Amino acid sequence: MQVSVADAKNKLPELIKAVEDGEPVTICRRGVPVVDIVRTKEPTRKKRMLGTLKGKIEVLDPNWWKPMTNEEVEDFLAGRD
């Protein structure tokens, strides 16, 4: 398949799908082939590794997510003066 640069810009997802399906795609400028789109041999994305931070994070206050009490709010506001 040969397409112009303008068509390639407008139809890139379709061209990628065609290449994935094994069809060669050539992009031409003014009728002259300039670029071939080819499928990579292997995916470059590495598999995610979960749990790599286990034991490296220390939770200083396990109740950090709970709302402050009225006394804590008053102490906080008093410290701003």
Beta strands, then each sheet from edge to edge (+ up, - down):
strand 1: 2-4
strand 2: 25-29
strand 3: 32-37
sheet 1: 1+ 2+ 3-
end
